Amino acid sequence: MMKIENLKANIGSKEILKGLNLVLEEGKVHAIMGPNGAGKSTLSKAVTGHYEIEITGGDIVYKNRSLLEMSPEERALEGIFLSFQNPVEIPGVNNAYFLRTALNAKRKHEGKKELNAAEFLRLMKEHLESLGMKSDMISRSLNEGFSGGEKKRNEILQMLVLEPDVIILDEIDSGLDIDALRAVSEGINKMKNGKRSFLVITHYSRILDYIKPDYIHVLKEGKIVKTAGPELVAQLEAEGYESIEDENQ
Amino acid sequence: MKLTALQDKNVDELRMLLGVDAKKDLLLKKLSELGMPEIKNEIYRYFDTQSLLEKQYDRIRFVPKKIEESDKIEIVDGIIKTAPKGIRVYYGEYKEVDTAHFDPLYYLGHLLVSSVIIIELDGDVETEILHRFTQPDTLIAYRLVIKNQANRHATVYETFEGAHAEGSLVLYGYDMHIAKDSSLRFLKNQTMHNREYSMIASHKISVQKQANMVYKSFDFGDASALTLLKAELDRFAHIEAGHLLYIAGHAKRGIVSQIIHKDEHTTSHQEAKNILDDNARGIFDALVKVEPSAKYTKAYQNSKSILLAENTYMIAKPQLEIYVDELEASHGATMGQLDKRQLFYLQSRGISQTDARKMLVMAFANTLIEKIKDARHQERIKTSFEAAFHASNKAEEHLPTLLR
């Protein structure tokens, strides 16, 4: 699905990713765990084409094309979705208008008919109920005044509507209470279809109780230092990241 | 006629040059004292008047025509063409010219016309004024007076067309009298294109006791225009002024205003939103003056600007001049670019950079557009805004993404 090869990336003059290799398999859930400052969020930004990131080496191959040649919107239209750790507030941009514009941009890209307002609202109603969101949230300005939990649910709502192929969840569990975590996780699990790939970036194992990973990757100092099955979580919980040594050396 | 010929002239010289009689000596004196606009003149400092004034213009001979009935007031090159039934629109003499206006071109405007267009808004009415300019390289000068009735509520929606007026200068303006206990909502929607006309508009608004004035200007396009506005507030009067500026190309455009609180319990709310692209220059040079007699005043003034390109230039000068202690007043100005984080967020959902920029620019402007109560007017202004956006982004849309 996606192959990240020897990726090197800077933020400003500081090198954050230092030759990262990772293969995202179709239909699998990959969890990236690692200490603060390891480069987890930088990885998500590099995949989505964030303006802060300068790629200095390596490649990201997706659907037989280099992602690095694509603008952020092209990457999204090709099926890459990032659930932001801190979704930005955009006063004055109506949530429903934003989401319909994004959905219709994708449908147009796929050669499908664009949805009119009534069709879109029907689709919304269904998803809002499944996430336990109030219907007035889509008539408000995008993320403006939303609580932390509401912002995360809104990210998941966008994911459900846009139906991406690769879903990157950047600390989706941060700031969520148990109920919100459950609702968000159910939304994510609903998206599993055997084809979609997930990249779950997290500090803690709690979210992995709800979204079962196929692989755990440990990211330290800008590189994936270990890849294993879900059993690695228990070791990390018990011994911390310091116990993990770079298996590539 | 070259308007620079009027620079540094005394009353006698001006009287002769303008061909007016001694009855207008007071106006001549004011024009002579204030002097024709030049770079040293503070109010015209940021607006390139010199190139407009030193140009040779044709003049239009004032030949009034029979006024036809229509659904709107249409004024073509300063001559009334149509008026709706029930609204009195006529030529007349105006004897209440402000003797303390800050703008010399307010006086020049009154000196250049033999009569003014008087619009009497009787009862609760709504009307549209369409100004059409058809002559190239011409000085088109006219003045209008608007009067409404006490205890009545009127709305005026103003639009402009000037596709054939290339190289012309329009000098126009209103003297508005907002009667006691009445309200007037005045909405100006003006898209000006480069290679059409330029404009200097000089207004005076008198808001009488307990009256409410709403003045909203929506200025779009890539041509040059300056509005000079003086408003005076009587006891318990209120003015709400909103200015949305979205300009591109080499436009120089904006407002120089003075809102004067003359009596107690007056309130003013002035808000400007400025969006500048390409090489545009925006002007918001606005004074709120609270006179010693205006205790318990409330005055709010704010300017927010977004600069979309490196070569844009915004002059934001909100100013308060206060002579009482008993009041509430605030003013401020902010300036910045589109928020990169917001832009990226929208793009990361598959929205093109052009559409994302449009959404953010529209969101910025919306707080002013959505305050328009009438949905029809709101829609027309939104349409003008979107057309201006597409016009200024047309060239960009054809560029590869990496070059934008």
Interface residues (C-beta under 8 A of the other chain):
Chain A: T48 G49 H50 Y51 S71 P72 E73 E74 R75 A76 L77 F81 L82 F84 P87 V88 I90 P91 G92 V93 Y97 F98 T101 A102 A105 K106 H109 S141 Q158 L162
Chain B: D339 K340 R341 Q342 F344 Y345 L346 Q347 S348 R349 G350 I351 S352 Q353 D355 A356 M359 L360 M362 A363 F364 N366 T367 T401 L402
